[in-house]
Amino acid sequence: DGEFTLVAVEGDDAVTVNPGGTVRAGLPLLQELVAAVRGAGHQSAVFLGELYVHRTDQRPRVHDVVRVARRPDSDADLESLRLAVFDLVELDGTPLSGPY
């Protein structure tokens, strides 16, 4: 289980925004996403997904995301945050909608 989030990429910057309005920036996963968007030849994108903590010892829970994102114990904690993207909402300023 994780935290529903919107991710906005613009140029070399990216942030996540959860339904409660918490904005997160500077996460390693965001740098990777920026590189992927830019590598595909795009300048901006808006995604919907689930922010979660990758764990192998037990099932991840939303409180794991809250703890790691607010008070990471190490760089490894921050690197354990992952994003499962399930929708691409906008690409280079063009809304994407229609039948699948």
Secondary structure, DSSP 8 states (H G I E B T S, - for coil): --EEEEEEEETTEEEEE-TT--EEE--HHHHHHHHHHHHTT-SEEEEEEEEEE--SSS---HHHHHHHHHS-SSHHHHHTEEEEEEEEEEETTEE--S--
